[in-house]
Amino acid sequence: MKKQKRSADVSVILPVYNCAKYLDDCFAGLINQSYQGTTGIVEISIFDDCSTDESLSICKRWKPKFLDKNFLWVLSSNETGQNIG
């Protein structure tokens, strides 16, 4: 059985670099949004650029909370320290 691709009405792009002290407030604000579009789905795309604080682990901790609320979650981490593109 082929898995059906879900598409989002809204995409939020969140660049992350050593901002651990702000992430909990940011994610709390995003998860409490009440968007009622065509699909009701919001995509959160997070791009971590080699944070040296707890930013990446905070992002990973929030993932299950967002998936439980019908969000699409994309986390890209450049842990090698090399720029892509």
N, C-alpha and C positions, 0 to 999 in steps of 0.2 A: 504494500500500500504506500503510495507516494504521499509524503508529508506536504500539506498545503502551506504555501508561503504567506505569512501575515504581513500586511503593509500598514504603515503608520500614517496618520493624518498630520502629525506634527513631529519634527525632529529637533532635539535639543543637543547642541554640540558643546561639550565641556572640556576645554583644555586644562590639564592639571600639571602643576609643577610646584612641589613643596608648599601645598596649601592645606595641610591636614587640619589646621585649627578652624578652617572655614567650611570644610566639606560636610560635616554633620548638619549644619544649618542649611546649606545649599540643598542637600538631598531631602531634608525634611520639607523644605519649601516646594521642591519638585513633586514629591510623592503625594502631597496634600492638594495638588491641583485637581480641579473637577472639570475636565475637558470632555465634552460630549460631541465629538465630530462624527463623521460618517462611520468610522470603525471604532472610535473611542480609544484608539491605541496611540500612545506617545512613545517615540523612540528616544532613548538616552544614549548618546555616543560619547564615550569618555576616552580622551587621549592623554595618557600619562607619559611625560618625557623625562624619564630617569629620576623621579623624585627620590630624594635621600631621606625624607621624613616618613611618616606613616600614611601618606596619601594613598598609595596603592592598596594597602591592607584595609583602609577605611572603605575604599571603593568596592573591594571584594566583599566586605561585610554587609554592605547595603544591597548587593545584587538580589538575594532571595526576597527581600522586602518589596522590591520593585516588580519582580516576576510574579509575585502573589497578587499584584494589583493591575495586571494586564498591560504592563509596559514591556517594550522590547529593550534589551540591554546589550550594548556593544562596548567592550572594554579593550582598548589597544594599549599595550605597554611597551615602550622602547627601553627595555631593561639593559640593553647592550651599550647604550651611550652613543650609538651611531645614528646620525640623521638618515631618514628614509626619504628619498625623492628629492 
